[in-house]
Each structure stands twice: as structure tokens, then as C-alpha cells.
Amino acid sequence: MRKMIVLPLMVTMLFVLCACAEQELANMTTSEGQGYAAIVWDDRAYIPYCAISKRECGEQIGIVDGDKEGRVYQYKNYSTEQWIINAYTMDGAILYREVNVTEIPEGLESEYDWNHE
């Protein structure tokens, strides 16, 4: 009887441990643009768009240049192929847009010149 209880308990614990395992984070890099530092992820380049609240950070998806403090997050329900957030643990958060994105979410406005060219 005792063996019948232990086996399901062990299987359940193994499942919980696997579910809690850390997701592998993408290691993104930076590249100098015209007056800004872009974030490069695979074949996409993201440029700063506007400052946002850290409360808008979704799931962490990466780090920048191997710096665990330079965290990259999803932005709300938007595709990470179009929008990402760069947030340092002690500083604020900046929303980045992929350079080819032209449709801007409602309520967002950029003060950076490179977003108005």
C-alpha cells in the first residue's frame, strides 16, 4: 500500500520541479545606431521607442550582452518580433520597437527623433 502512494507522489514532485525550471534566456547584443544603442536579437534590430512603467513588463525573455542586470521582457500581448522592453533592475524601463514596425500601439508616443523620420 505504501509503495502505491510513494510512486504517484514522486511523479508529481518531479513534474512540479520540471515546471519550475528556469526558462533559457536569449542573449541579445547591442549595436550603435544613429544616436542610439539598438538591441539585436537574431536577425532583428530594436530601437528605443519610449519610457514605460516596469509594471508593463511581461515575462523575461532575455538579457543584453551577457549582463544579468540588463533584462529584456515581453511587452503586454504584443509579438516579441515587434516590441520588447529593456529594463535594468535599478533603473526604469524602455520600450523598443523592431526597426520595420510602423503600427504603433494606441497611447504610445516617442520623443526620439529617429522614430519620426
Buried (B, 14 or more C-beta within 10 A) or exposed (E): EEEEEEEEEEEEEEEEEEEEEEEEEBEBEBEEEEEBEBBEBEEBBBBBBBEBEEEBBBEBBBBBEEEEEBBBBBBEEBEBEBBBBBBBEEEEBBBBBBEEBEEBBEEBEBEBEBBEE
